[in-house]
């Protein structure tokens, strides 16, 4: 992936409400001048590719490779952590980015949590910052990755 991105938007996009919410975040990031890799727009969508008759194994491999390349090509990851639990794919994206020493900013506006202290410690400790406001998320991404 030759293009470089400022931020990889890690977020679930399986329901209409998630997709609309993510578009709000994406538009705010891009309006602030950030180059964003968003898998639902810039990646491989498994269900669409499988519906075209492509091999499931090949499609799943393509999703993995595309998203991993997107993380590697990005300076930071903004992870949407809302939901009853954090989305499994977002957890992998957070972990991979953290292992690469990328800046990871968690964006969490949801009061629900599996633990009385908040999010899972493995998710919390993989992040450089945890914010509950979109403006703060943009500021954190900019500040933490060196702008």
C-alpha positions, -999 to +999 in steps of 0.1 A: +000+000+000+020+030-012-002+057+003+004+069+038-024+077+062-025+099+093-051+076+110-067+042+106-103+043+118-110+010+136-147+006+141-174-020+137-196-014+107-221-042+107-253-023+114-268+008+098-264+028+130-227+018+132-221+029+096-238+062+101-219+069+134-186+060+117-194+083+088-198+112+113-164+103+127-148+099+093-161+133+081-148+150+112-114+135+108-112+144+071-126+179+077-097+184+101-073+176+072-064+141+083-059+113+057-079+084+069-079+047+061-114+034+068-118-003+061-155-001+052-146+024+025-110+017+016-108-020+023-122-053+012-158-060+023-160-098+029-198-102+024-197-083-009-168-103-023-183-136-012-216-126-028-197-122-061-188-159-058-152-154-047-136-181-025-143-175+012-108-184+022-093-160-004-117-132+006-109-136+043-072-135+035-077-104+014-095-087+042-067-095+066-040-083+043-057-051+034-065-041+069-031-050+082-015-030+054-038-001+063-026-001+099+010-004+088+005+026+065-010+048+092+006+069+118-022+063+144-053+043+150-085+058+163-105+029+178-143+032+183-149+012+215-187+016+219-210-014+222-219-039+249-183-052+243-155-039+221-158-054+186-135-084+181-120-069+149-113-036+166-095-055+194-072-072+169-066-038+152-057-022+185-034-051+195-016-051+161-012-013+161+001-014+197+026-041+188+039-019+160+042+010+185+016+030+166-004+057+185-037+042+195-065+065+207-096+049+221-129+067+215-156+055+240-189+072+246-209+041+258-216+036+295-219-002+291-190-023+303-182-059+312-162-048+342-171-025+371-139-005+364-146+000+327-130-016+297-109-048+296-074-040+308-059-056+277-078-030+256-070-001+280-033-008+282-029-011+244-040+025+240-021+058+244-052+077+252-089+071+260-113+099+252-151+103+252-154+133+229-148+134+191-130+167+193-107+153+220-101+122+198-089+144+169-067+165+192-052+133+207-045+117+173-027+149+162-008+155+194+003+119+200+015+112+165+036+143+165+017+172+149 
